[in-house]
Amino acid sequence: MALDLYDDVRSTLDPDDGEIQTAELVVTDDVLVKAFALGPGAELEPHEHAESTNVFHVLEGAVAVVRDGETETVDAPGVVRHDRGAVHGARNEADEVAVFTASLCPLP
């Protein structure tokens, strides 16, 4: 029985410059955990989840996290919580791939 889902998914993510690739790690009735691999220069546009808390776990590289118009770079390993309704996004300002997971709970 394989308990670690990340290694298998990570091996499939290899984004080019400006590209975002994603893979679902966990999907249940009340939670979603998704891996995001951002190539150099890639940006996940700011958005919000009005009914859910969203948590980023930065696993590789550094992610410029944008929240409510402010930007802060978070290096791996790092954790960022976005409360319900917070407008948030992410971008990779480095020359190598950055990887983070985003956990969304509860699902709307």
N, C-alpha and C positions, 0 to 999 in steps of 0.2 A: 504494500500500500504506500503510495507516494503522498506524503503530507505537505511537502513544499511545492506550491504551485508556481512560484516565481521563476525558478530556473528554466523550466520548460517554455514559459511564455517569453522570458527575456531573450532566449535564443532566436525567437522569430522577429524581434524588433530591431531594425537597422535602417533608421530614417536617413534620407539625404538632407543636404542643406535646405533649410526652410520647410521641411516636411515634419508632420506629426504622425506617428503610428500609435495605435492603441490596441489593447487586448483586455478582455474581461477576465478577471481572476476569480471573483466570487459574485454570484447573482442569486439572491433569495427573494422572498416576498417582502423583506424589509431592509435589505442592504445591497449595495452595489460597490464592488471594489474593482477599479479599472487601472491598468498600467498605461502610462503615457511616456513615450520616448520622443523627445524633441531634438531634431537635428539642429545644427548651428543656425541661429537666426530664426528658428521656428517660434510661433506665438499662438497660444491658446487664447482666443479673444475673451475679454471680460464678459462675464455673464453672472446670473444669480440663480439660486435655488430657494425660492420663497418658503418652501415647506420642509427643507432638509438642512442638516449640518453637513458640511463638506470638509474632509480632513486630507491634506496632502502629506505624504511621507516621501521626502526627497531621498532617493536611494543611490543615485550616481550623479556626479557632477554638481553643478550649481544651477538653481532655478531663480530667475527674477520673478518674484511673486508680486502681482499687482492686486491691491485691494482698496476699494473706495478711493481710487485716484492716486494712492501712494504706492511706491515700489520699494521692495526690500529683497536683496539677494539672500537666499537660503542655501547653504552648502550641505551636501550629504555627510553624515546622516542628519536629517532635520525634519521637524514636524510643524505643520501650520494648520490651525483651525480657522475655518470660515463659518461664522454663525449664520443662521438662517437669514436669507435676504441680503447678505453682504455681496456686493459686486466684486468678483475676483477673476483673475486670469493668471497666466504664466508665460514666460518666454525664456528662451535660451540665448544668452548673450556671449557664450563661450564658443570655442572652436571645436569642442567635442560634444558627443551626444549627452544629454541630460535625461535622467529617468526618474519619475516619481509615480506613486500610486495616488489615486483619489478615491476616498471612501465616502459614500453618500448614504445617509441614514436619517430618518426613515425615508424609504422611497415614497414619492408622492403618489 
